[in-house]
Amino acid sequence: VFTVEGVRYYLWLGDENANGRFTDRAKLLDIKTAFTRKRPVSFEGDKAYISESDSVSITDGLYLGDLLLMGKTLFEMTIDIAQEKIILTELKTGLHPVKLPMPFDRLTLYAPDGSRGLMAYKPSGDVVMLPRGSYRLGFYQVFRGDEQGDLWRLRAGGTKESPVITVAPGGAADLTLGEPYETIIDLPPEDYLSAYRNSTINLSFIIGGAGGEIVTELIRIRGNSTKIPLSKTANRSNYPKE
């Protein structure tokens, strides 16, 4: 439990890979599939679960990085299992601006070379300050109300096509993602198409964002007044119509 900018937070570590360590930083996985070209990047490692209450859900987890951004305050996070401590050291120098396109509930960025990873919980304002280096989108979660007041949650993952942003002196880096979202029909790789030329081909129907990301979830989590058409499929009554 800790307080930042007057807000009390709870943080748990999750041993996602079940090796008993709780300290494994996120590592990018190179997963190849014969059925689709475009897919969110995948990670292995442990997670940090952050909440403003004394309970968390599975959607509160962020793959573990070495940087933690809370509001406008940036920390370097060190985990000392022997002393049973999580040490947060505030970073105030050597930081440069990054423009955010919209309010986020949670956001992760990673260095393509694996040197560092950022976990952000409710970054505040249109600009955040990060150490110099290259970053690419890992994941984000946002909440938004519709015109009738119902609340929706959108989750999306970056892809290998998501642009790399360079944070350095001399100007603000733009984190491009989110709207406009568009529908994408994803063809299987060419070798799959060649091998199954006379067979039925399944096309992947996905929704992509401006940063090359893929929407992995869009669900109504509160309210019952929306005029957005909803799915009539069993157990999917809070999802948009297919």
Disulfide bonds with the S-S distance in Angstrom:
none
